[in-house]
Amino acid sequence: MKSNEKYVLAVDLGTSGPKTAIVSVYGEVIGSEFEDTPVILLPDGGAEQDPQGWWNAILNTAKRVIGKSGVSSDDIVAVSVTSQWSGTVAVDEAGNHLMNAIIWMDSRGAGDVQDVFGGLLNISGYSLYKALLWQKYTGALPTLTGKDPAGHILWLKKNRPEIYRAAYKFLEPKDYLNLRFTGRFTATYDSILLHWLTDNRNPSRVVYCDKLLKMIGFDRSKLPDLIQALEIVGPVKKEIAAELGLKEETPVIGGTPDVPSAGVGSGAVRDFEGHLYIGTSSWISAHVPFKKTDISNNLGSFPSPVPGRYLILCEQECAGKCLTWLRDNVLYHKDELMREECAPDIYKVMDKIVGRVPAGANKVIFTPWLYGERSPVDDCRIRSSIFNLSLENTREDLVRAVYEGVAFNAKWLLTPVEKFMGRPFEYLNFIGGGANSDVWSQIFADIFDRKIRQVKDPIYSNVRGAAFLAAMALGRIRLEDIPQYVQIKAEYTPNPDNREVYDELFKEFTVYYNSQKKACARMNQQKEGTCAL
C-alpha cells in the first residue's frame, strides 16, 4: 500500500452475499470482507432475498474492511457498487422496500410473460410482430421463463396488485443499494437493460421507449431516471459516511451489474477480446462495436458501462454450482451411508483427483443443467444427466466428468458467440472462482481449443471492475490503461493429444440435449426452474 495511493470502496452483492473491498484505483485489492445473505426459495418457483439483510451485511462488511485496511478516509475517493442482476426491489417514495426482493432465479412470471408475448404467428414462442418490435429497440425480449424484471413486474401487477400500486419505483439490486447510499432513485443504461423497455440503438443515449411501455402495460413513473455508469449518482448520505468512517461528500458512482463489471475487471476491454467467467453460473463475453441479436441462441450485444460500447451478454445457469452439488449431494451428503465431514480444501482435493483421470473421464459425460439452461437454449425444464456409466467407472471418473461437463456446456455457448462476433477468440481471460483451478483451466483450453489466460486473483474481478469504473469516472485512469493493471497468473494452451477424445464427446454432448429435451419437458411440466441452492 503506497502512501499517496487512492482507493475505492467497492461493493459486490452476489446471490450468496456481499463482498466489500478496498481497491486501489489501479485495481489492487487491499482487503475484502464477506457476509452471507440467505435465499428464500418458494414452492411456486419464487426466489427472494431480504433487501434489509443485504444492507445490514454491506454495512457490516464495509466497517470491517475499512477498519482492517488502515486506509485513511481521505484516501477513499469513491463508492462503487456492482451486484447480482435481473432482480426487482419494489420501494415506496421514502425508499423503503415493500416486500422481499425478487431475484434472478424467480420464475413465477413465466406464464404472465407468455400471455403478453405469445401469438399465433410466432418465433421461438414469441409473437413475430412483438419479437421484431422489441428487437428493433432493445435488442431482445423478456425471457419466457419469467426470470427478469419484466417477468417479475408482470407477476406483481397480476398477483400482488397492492404492491404494484404502492410502488414508487422498481429498482435493480445495484440501484437499490445506490439509493441506500445516496437517497437518489436512478438506474444506469446497462442495469435497466433486463426490463427490456429501453431504446438501446444509441449506447451513449439510452432512453425509455414509450411504445414498449404501452404494449407491456407498465407505468413509466414507476421506473427510475437513467444515467450512465460513469456518472455520479450523488454523495454518500452524511449519516452513512459517519457510520462507515468515510469522508462527507464521497461520491457514489452509477456503477454496473455483475456481468459488465466482471468484464471490465477481467482486463479484456478491447473490442473482440473475450473473457470466460465460471462462478455459480457462467458466461462468455466480449465488447463489440455493433448492436445485434441472436434469438435462436439467446444472446445479443447491449449497452456496456463503457460509454458508447456494446457488450455481448449470455449466461449459463449452473457451472461452479455443479461442484457444490457434487460435494453436498453426492460426496458428502449427510445420511445413513455417509457420516464423514467434508475434507478441508475439498476443491483442491477434487482438482488433484481430476488431474489423475485421463481426458474424457473414461467416456462418462455429465450435463450441467441442474437448474435448466439460458444459453444457447432457453429451457427451464431440461435437467442434468450422468450418462454412459459402466461397471468399470469410478467416483474419480464422475468428478472429472463434472469438470468436463461444465466445459462442454461452455463450448456449446462458445460456438454461437464466435459466430456472432464473426471471428474466433485468440484467447479468453479466465475469471471467477473456477479460474482458481489450474486443472480446470487446462480442461477449458483443451475443450475450447483456445488459449486460456488465468487472471490473478480471479474472484476479485467484480470489485476490481467496480473500482476501475470509479477511477475512470473520476479521471484517474483511461479505459485503454486497464489491461496493464490486470495481471495474468498463467496461460494454458490446448493439448493436441486430447483433441480427438474431446471432439467425440462434445458431439455426443450436443446430441444428447436434443434427444432428452422432450422427456424432460414432460417430466418437469410443473417446474419452472425451481431448485434448492
ZIHU-V47988 format. One record per pair of residues at least 4 apart in sequence whose ideal C-beta (glycine too) atoms are under 6 Angstrom apart, sorted by the first residue. I is the first residue (numbers start at 1). GAP is how many residues later the second one is. If there is no record, write none. Layout:
I|GAP, I|GAP
This chain:
1|29, 5|19, 6|19, 6|69, 6|71, 7|15, 7|17, 7|64, 7|68, 7|69, 8|15, 8|70, 8|72, 8|459, 8|462, 9|67, 9|70, 10|11, 10|13, 10|70, 10|453, 10|456, 10|457, 11|7, 11|9, 11|47, 11|70, 12|7, 12|70, 12|450, 12|451, 13|5, 13|41, 13|70, 13|71, 13|160, 14|70, 15|69, 17|17, 17|18, 17|19, 17|20, 17|40, 18|39, 18|40, 18|43, 19|13, 19|15, 20|13, 20|41, 20|42, 20|45, 21|8, 21|11, 21|442, 22|8, 22|9, 22|43, 22|47, 22|49, 23|6, 23|440, 23|444, 24|4, 25|446, 25|451, 26|459, 27|437, 27|458, 29|431, 30|39, 31|34, 31|37, 31|38, 33|28, 33|31, 33|32, 35|22, 35|25, 35|26, 37|12, 37|16, 37|17, 37|20, 39|10, 39|494, 40|8, 41|6, 42|4, 44|64, 45|62, 45|63, 45|483, 45|485, 46|60, 46|62, 47|56, 47|58, 47|59, 48|52, 48|54, 49|52, 49|54, 50|50, 51|38, 51|46, 51|50, 55|125, 58|4, 62|182, 65|4, 66|179, 71|4, 73|172, 73|173, 73|174, 76|170, 78|173, 78|175, 78|392, 79|157, 79|173, 80|173, 80|175, 80|386, 80|389, 80|390, 81|93, 81|96, 81|97, 81|174, 82|173, 82|174, 82|176, 82|179, 82|380, 82|384, 83|90, 83|91, 84|89, 84|174, 85|172, 85|173, 86|18, 86|62, 86|108, 87|14, 87|16, 87|17, 87|86, 88|14, 88|61, 88|64, 88|82, 89|8, 89|12, 89|82, 89|87, 90|8, 90|73, 90|77, 90|80, 91|4, 91|6, 91|78, 92|4, 92|76, 93|75, 95|84, 98|65, 98|68, 99|64, 102|4, 102|50, 104|43, 107|38, 107|39, 107|40, 107|421, 107|422, 108|47, 109|4, 109|37, 109|42, 109|43, 109|45, 109|46, 110|35, 110|36, 110|418, 112|42, 112|43, 112|46, 113|4, 113|29, 113|31, 113|33, 113|38, 114|4, 114|30, 117|9, 117|10, 117|13, 119|8, 121|7, 122|4, 122|5, 122|6, 123|5, 123|8, 124|171, 125|19, 126|4, 126|5, 126|15, 130|4, 134|4, 134|7, 135|158, 137|62, 137|72, 138|58, 138|62, 139|61, 139|152, 139|154, 139|161, 139|163, 140|153, 140|160, 142|6, 142|8, 142|9, 142|54, 143|4, 143|5, 143|235, 145|235, 145|384, 146|5, 148|46, 149|4, 149|45, 149|46, 150|45, 150|46, 153|17, 155|4, 156|4, 156|7, 156|8, 157|7, 167|55, 169|16, 169|53, 169|55, 170|52, 171|4, 171|5, 172|19, 174|17, 174|81, 174|83, 175|12, 175|16, 178|4, 178|55, 178|74, 179|6, 181|55, 181|71, 182|51, 182|52, 182|70, 183|54, 184|49, 184|50, 185|39, 186|38, 186|39, 186|41, 186|47, 187|4, 187|5, 187|37, 187|39, 188|39, 188|41, 188|66, 189|17, 189|39, 189|114, 190|66, 190|70, 190|113, 190|115, 191|66, 192|6, 193|109, 197|11, 197|15, 197|16, 198|8, 198|10, 199|8, 199|10, 200|6, 200|103, 203|100, 203|105, 203|107, 204|103, 204|104, 206|97, 208|12, 213|5, 213|7, 227|4, 227|27, 229|25, 229|27, 229|76, 230|242, 230|243, 231|23, 232|19, 233|19, 233|21, 235|14, 235|16, 236|4, 236|5, 236|10, 236|14, 236|16, 238|10, 241|5, 241|7, 246|4, 253|217, 253|220, 256|4, 256|5, 256|49, 258|4, 258|204, 260|44, 260|45, 260|51, 261|201, 261|204, 261|205, 262|15, 262|169, 262|199, 262|200, 262|203, 263|12, 263|22, 264|201, 264|204, 265|196, 265|197, 265|199, 265|200, 266|9, 266|163, 266|165, 266|195, 267|162, 267|215, 267|216, 267|219, 268|5, 268|6, 268|7, 268|161, 269|210, 269|213, 271|16, 271|18, 272|14, 272|149, 273|13, 274|12, 274|151, 274|154, 275|10, 275|153, 275|154, 275|156, 276|8, 276|152, 276|154, 277|5, 277|6, 277|154, 277|155, 278|4, 278|41, 278|42, 278|154, 278|156, 279|41, 279|153, 279|154, 280|40, 280|41, 281|34, 281|36, 281|38, 282|34, 282|37, 282|128, 283|31, 283|32, 284|129, 284|130, 284|133, 285|27, 286|26, 287|22, 287|24, 288|13, 288|22, 291|10, 291|19, 292|9, 293|7, 294|5, 294|126, 297|79, 297|119, 298|77, 298|80, 299|15, 299|76, 301|9, 301|11, 302|11, 304|5, 304|6, 304|7, 305|164, 306|173, 314|61, 315|59, 316|59, 316|93, 317|54, 317|55, 317|56, 317|57, 318|4, 318|50, 318|52, 318|53, 319|87, 320|113, 320|114, 322|46, 322|80, 322|84, 324|4, 325|4, 325|45, 326|4, 326|76, 327|4, 327|5, 327|19, 329|4, 332|10, 333|5, 342|4, 343|6, 350|49, 351|86, 351|88, 353|43, 353|46, 354|45, 354|46, 354|49, 354|85, 355|84, 357|4, 357|39, 357|43, 359|139, 359|142, 360|141, 360|145, 361|36, 361|39, 361|40, 361|43, 362|31, 362|35, 363|25, 364|24, 364|29, 364|33, 364|37, 365|22, 365|23, 365|140, 365|144, 366|20, 366|35, 366|36, 366|39, 367|17, 367|18, 367|38, 368|37, 368|38, 368|41, 369|4, 369|13, 369|14, 369|15, 370|14, 371|158, 371|160, 372|7, 372|8, 372|10, 372|157, 373|4, 373|6, 373|9, 374|4, 375|38, 376|36, 376|37, 376|40, 380|148, 380|149, 381|139, 381|140, 381|143, 382|135, 382|138, 383|137, 389|4, 393|4, 401|4, 403|37, 403|40, 404|39, 407|36, 407|37, 407|40, 408|98, 408|101, 411|36, 411|37, 411|95, 414|34, 418|6, 425|25, 427|24, 427|26, 428|24, 429|24, 429|26, 430|5, 430|11, 430|22, 430|24, 431|4, 431|24, 431|27, 431|30, 432|26, 433|26, 434|6, 435|19, 435|23, 441|11, 441|13, 441|51, 442|50, 444|4, 444|8, 445|7, 445|47, 445|49, 446|48, 446|49, 446|52, 446|56, 447|55, 449|45, 451|42, 452|40, 453|35, 453|38, 454|35, 454|36, 456|31, 456|33, 460|4, 468|14, 471|5, 471|6, 472|5, 477|4, 498|4, 502|4, 512|4, 516|4, 520|4
